[in-house]
Amino acid sequence: MDAFPPAEHSIPARKVGGWKLAIEYFFVATIVAGIGYVVYFYINNLYLPQPFFYEPSGVFMDWYSLSYYGNHPGAYNVAGTIYPPLSFVIMKFASASACYQSTTGELSRACDPWGVVALISGLLLNVVLTFLTFRKLDRATAFPRAFALGLGLPMLYAFERGNMILFTYTCVLLGFGPLLKSARLRWLFAGAAINFKVYLIGAALAPLLHRRWMQTEGILLSMVLVYLGTWAILGEGSPNQIIENVTFYGKTFGASRILDMWYPSSFIPAISLLKGTYFPISTLLDSRVSDALLVVCLILQHSAQLMILLAAAAIWLRPEAVPRHRSVFFAIAMALATSEAGGYTQIILLLFVFMERWRGIALPTAIIIAYLLCIPAEWVVAKVPPMVRWSYLANRDIIATYGVGVFAILRPILGIFIIWLLSAVTIRDVWSDYRKRGVKPRLRPAPHVQLPPAAAS
């Protein structure tokens, strides 16, 4: 009846060492170099370089643009938010209410230090919990994978934005990782994660692929209880309000300029841009070129969705041959491939990629791509004219220069590659298991689904 017990996470059958471990530490060095470059760039220019957000005055503003509504009503009928009440309850208790009597946004950020304290605490907590999680799975690779995930681009970008994905990640880590022994506690954190980010609802259904009905029931029950409790505390955020706002957001979202493709997690902004729905792309690209690129983006997007469905069907047929964390990966990947939620959401997916082991060719390739996605760097090929902007970190006006980044285009493609690779491995493992055992089901996990030492003892 346990929820994703630690004993059933996929880890190395033998400790990773030699050239494999050297590769992982090489990527740690590249991430350190990337962080060093970000610091060097800031010292010389007084704003953060790409791929960090293109508005230097907007540091932490995902938090402060909404924290007013943690202290006053209007989150749903004024701000039109799509977040369930939990986010605003957190903001309510992690803010100085006196700073929100008549100020919002940047003025409240200048007054209220507790939001920054909450964000820093969330970041540090994630770093520690990530290391403890990977150490429980495999001590040899714990440090490089925890460093890449805890201090890599997606996490740092989420911190710079002040986005609730920081706290969502904490809940996902505790809800679907091996740290907590209590199934009920894991259900509680998984339910809280869904209350932070609604698109994680698929993760609650992932256990059904492994015939874990009680786990899905426990997560959904926890989700409802957390929602009802926070709704009562906040006093607003009814199901109708949330559904109406989500529907409106889904209909109106689209890329209205080139910079909206800054750090995407999917092809949704590119597809919107190439269709010319909100931006006259014909002023930049020939119609034949834009049409061809649109077809390519749609093919990549739909191929990822198809591979996820095929992998899910394979898991349903032979769940014992596939580690359970991969089912959660596919459930979340389907949501993120279908809608655009921001590049920082990759920390949720990369968490489960780093739970894989060096086996065959596809899994190591997926791990290497995950490291690449954690490097905080950008290759700018076409700069836009310099702009005078106010830098929050420097507290002064600066001249900022941005442009079109190659990696902004490559990152969604690399994310698609990871989906292809893990889907192909899943289908292959299930097919191989059927060839060896026929239709007779397993009573225990397949040999490549290993037990961590802590669970085996």
N, C-alpha and C positions, 0 to 999 in steps of 0.2 A: 504493500500500500504506500510505499515511500515515494517521494517526489524526486526524480532524477538523483538517486542516491549516489554518493561519491564513488561507490564501488563500480559504477557502470559508466564512468567517463573514460574516453579513449585516451591512453597515455602510452609512452614508449614501452615496448616489451623489454628492451634493453636501454640503458641510459645512453642518451645522445652524447657523442664525443667526437674527437678528431676533427676532420674537415667540416663535418656538419655543424658542430658547435662553433667552429671558427667562422663559418658563414653567418651564424646568428649574431655573434659578437661584432662582426664586420658591419652589420647593419646598425647595431647599437652605436658604433663609431660614426656612421653617417648621420644618424639622428642627432648625436651630440654635436657634430659639425654643423648641422642645420640649425640647431638651437643657438650655437655660437654665432652663426651668421646673422640670425635674427637680432641677437643682442648687439652685434657690431653695427648692423644697419640702423638700429634704433639710436645708438649713441651718436651716429653721424647724421641722421636725418630727423630724429625726434618723432618718428612714427613707425609702426610695424610694417614690414614689407609684405608683399604678396607671398603666400595666399591668405594672410590675415585680412580681415574685413576692410573694404575700401573707404570706410568713413572713420578717420582716426579719432573723431569726437565720440564715437559710438561704443567705446569699450564698456562692457558689462550692461549694455542697454537692453538686452533681452530681459534681464531681471528688472531694471529700474523703469522700463517703459510700462510695465504691468504691475509693479509692486504697490502703486497707488490703490489698485483695486483689491489688494489684500486688506486694506484699511478702510475702504469705502465701497459702497455698492456701485454696480455699473459694468462689471467685467463682461457680461454677456449682452446686455442691451445697449451699451455705449461703446465699449472696446471691441465687441464682436469676437471675443476670444473663442478658440476651439479647445482650450484646456479644460479638463474637469476641475472641480473645486480644490483638489489636493494641492496644486501648485500655489494657489492663492492663500490657502491656509498656512503653508510653509512660509510664504512671504509675510503673512500677517504676524507670525511669531518671530520671524528673523528680520525685523525692521524696527526702526524708531518711529512710532506712530505720529509723534509730534512733527516729523518732517513731511507729513502728507496731509496737513490741514488744508493747504491751498496750492501746493506745488506738485508737479509731476515731472517725469523724465529727468533731464540733466540737472535741474534744480534740486530735486530730491536726492539724486546721487551725490551731489556736493554736500548735502546735509546729513545723510544717513550712512554711517560706516558699516552698519551691521550686515547689509547685503554683501559687501565685499568680504567681510569676515566669514559669512556663510559659504560663499563661493570658494574661498581659499581652503576652508575646512573640508568642503566637499572634494576638492581636488586632492588634498593630502590623504584623506580617507580612502579615496579610490586607489591611489598609488599603493598604500599599505595593503588594502584588501586584495588588490590584483596580485601583488607579490605573494601573499599568503595562499591565494588560490592556486597559482601556478607551481608554488613549492610543494603543495599537496599532491599535485599531479605528476611533477617530474622536477626534482631539485636541480638537475643539470641545466635545464633550459629556463628555469624560473626567472632568473634575473634578466636575461636579455628580452624575454617576451613581456615581462612585467614592465620593464623600462620602456619598451617600444609602445606598449598600450597605455601606460600610465602617464608618460611624458611626451608621447608622439603627437603628430599634427592634429588628429581628430579631438583628442582630449584637450590640448592647449587651445585649439580653436573654440571648443565649447566653453572653456574657461574665459577666454577673451570676450566671447559674446555674452557670458553670464547666463547661459542657457540651462534650462531645467534638465537637459540630457545628462548633466553631471550627476544629479540625484537619481535619475532614471537608471543610469548605469550601475550605481550602487545597489539598487533594488534588484536589477537583473542578475548581478553578480551573486548576490545572496540568495535570490530566488531560484536560480538555475545552476549555480555552481556547487562545489563540494564542501564549502566551509561549514554550513549548518547541518547538524544531524537531525534536527526536528523537522519532520515533513510539514507540520502546521506552520512553523515559522517561515519555511520556504514558500508555502502557499501565500502567506501574508505579504511577503516582500514581492512575490510575483504579481499579486493583485494590486499592490501599490504601484509597481512599475507601469501597469496598464493604465492606472489612474493618472500617472504623469504623462504618458504618451499613448493615446488611444490606438495607434496603429500596431501596438504590441499585442493586441487581442489574439492574433494568430498564435502567439506563443502559448496561450492557455489551451489551445486546441491541439498543439503538437503532440502531447502525450497520447492522444487517441490513436496515432499511428503505431504506437507500441502497446495498444490495448490497456493503457493506464487510465481507466475511466475515472477512478476516484481522484486522481491528481487533477484532472481537468475540472471536476466538480469542486474540489477544494480551492483551486485558483479562482474559478468564477465566483464562488461564494465569498472568498476574501475580497475580490474586486468589488462586489456589490456592497459588502459591509464597509469597506474603506470609502467608497463613493457616498453611501448614505451618511456616514459619520461626518465626512468633510462637507457635504452639502448642508447638513444641519449646522455646522460651525460657521460656515461662510454665509448661509442664508439665501444663496442663489446658486444657479447652475443646474436647473432641472433638465431631465433628458430631452425635452422638447427644445429648450434653448440651445443645448449642445448640438443636437442633430441639425437644427436650422443653421447654426453658424458653420458647422462642418460642410453642409451642403452648399452654402453660399461661397465658402472658401474654395471648395473644389471646382466650382463653376467659374470663378473669377481669377484663379491663380494662373499666372503665365509670365514668361520672360518679356519685359517691356523694353529692355535695352541689353547691350552686350555684357555689361557688368553683372547682370543677373545670372550669368553663367559662371560666377566667381568660383564657387566651391560646391558644386552640386553632388548629390549622391546618386542621381539617376539621369536618364535622358529626357525627363519631362521638360526642363527649361529649354533644352536644345530643340526638342520637337515643337514646342510652342513658338520659339523664335523662328524656326525654319518655315513654319506655317504662316508666319507673318500676322498672327492674330493680334498682337499688341505692339509689334515693332515692324517697320517697313524694311524687311530684310532685303528686298529687291534693290535698295539703295546701295547695298554692300556686295551682294552676290548676284550673279546671273541666275535667272529662274531655273535653268537646267541644272546648274550646280546645286542650288538649294533644294530642288526636288530630289536629286540623287542622294544628297546627304540626309534628307528626311527619310527616304526609303531605308537607308543604312541604319539610321537610329531606330526606326520602328522594327526592323528585323532583329537588331541586337536586343531590344527591349522584350519583344515577344519570344525570342529564342530562350532568353533567361527564364521567362515565366513558364514556357513549355518544359524546359529541363527540370525546373522545380517540381512541376506536376508529375513528371515521369519518375523523379527520385522519390517523391512522396508515395506514389503507387508502389514502388519497389519496397519501400520501408514497410508499408502495410502488408505486403505479401510475406515478407520475412524479416520482422522487426529485430529478431535476435542477432542478425548479421550486421546491424548498424548501431553505432553508439548513439545514445539518446540526445546528446547535446546537438547533434547534427540536424535532428528534426526541428529543434528550436531555431537553428540557423535558417533552415529553409522557410519556416513560417514567417520569420521576420524579413528575410530577403524578399519574399513575395510581396510584402507590403511596401518595402522600400523601392522595389523595382517598378511598382505600379503608381506610386505617388512620390512627390518630392518633399523631403523633410529636412534637407540641409546636410552638408557634407559631414558634420560632426556625428551624425547618426551611425557612421561607419564604426565607431567604437563598439557598438553593440554587436555588429556582425563579426568584427575582428576578434572579439573576445572568444567566440566559438571556433574561429579558424585557428587561433593559437592553442586550442585544446587538442588539435590534431597532432599526429606524430609523423616522423620521417619514415614513410613506408611507400615504396613504389616511386613513381615519378610525379603523379598528379598532386598528391598531398604536399610533398616538399615544395612544389611549384606554387601552390596556394599559400603556403607559409611565407615564401619569399615575397610574393606579391603583397601579402599583408604587411610585411616589413616596409616595402616600398611606399605603401599608402600612409605609413607613419612618419615619413621624412618631411619635416617642415620646410619645404623649398618650392620655388616656382621658377619656370623658365619663361620670361616675358619676351614675346617676339614682335609685338606691335604696341607701342606706347601711345597713350592718349595725351593731349596737351596738359601741362602741369596745372594744378589747382591749388588755390589758397584755402587751407582748411585749419580748423582749430584742433589741436592735439590734446586730448584729455590727459594722457600720460605726461606730456611735457608742460601742460597748462599754458600754452601759448599758440599763436598762429604759426603755421609752417607751410611750406610749399611741397605738396605731395604729387608724385608722378606714378601713375598706374598704367596698366595695359592688358592686352589679351595674353593669358597664360596657356602654354601648351599642356601643362599638367592638369589644368582645370578641365580640359577635354579628355585627357587620358585616364583620370581617376575613375569616372563612371565606367569606362571600358575595362579597366583592371578589375573593378568590382564585378562586372559581368563575367570575366574570365574565372574569377574565384567560384562563382555560381556554377559555371560549366564544369569546372574541375571537380568540385565536391559532388555534383550531381552524377558525373560520369563514374567516379569512384564508388558511389552508393549503388548505382545500377550494376556495375561490374561485380561488386562484392555479393550482392543478392543473387546475381546470375551464377557466380562461382559456387555459392552455397547450395543453390538448387542442383547444379551439376554434380556436386559431391554427395548430396543427401537426398535428392529427389524431393518429393512433396512432403516427406516426413519432417515435421517442425522440430526445432531445437528446444531443449529444456533449459539450456544455459546459453549465455552470449557466445558468439563466435570467438575463435582464438585471438583475433586482432582487436577485440574489445576487452581491454585489460583491466585488472584491478590495481588501484594505487596502493602503496604499502600501508598507508594509514587505515584503509578499509579492509585490507586483507588480514590485518592483525587482530 
